[in-house]
Amino acid sequence: METKQTAVDWLISQLQKTRNYQRVINEANESGSSVMDVIEQANKMFEQQIMDSHLMGLIHPLEMEATKQAEQYYNETYNNGK
């Protein structure tokens, strides 16, 4: 299966094309942050966002169907079938 480029990967590749990329790396190093640590954290955040979105995509249709059934039950039981 082909690995797709993530938004984080794309951003890194775009930053590497700029003249300021080395300056950003130097500033990160001076502040005590490892650029690789920051990139790894961004990738983990992205991964969690994708998993959360997928889960919501699975749950949302179930919620909609449950709501529809609850409304139908109410209407049939208490609202004279309207």
Buried (B, 14 or more C-beta within 10 A) or exposed (E): EEEEEBEBBEEBEEEEEEEEBEEEBEEBEEEEEEBEEEBEEBBEEBEEEEEEEEEEEEEEEEEEEEEEEEEEEEEEEEEEEE
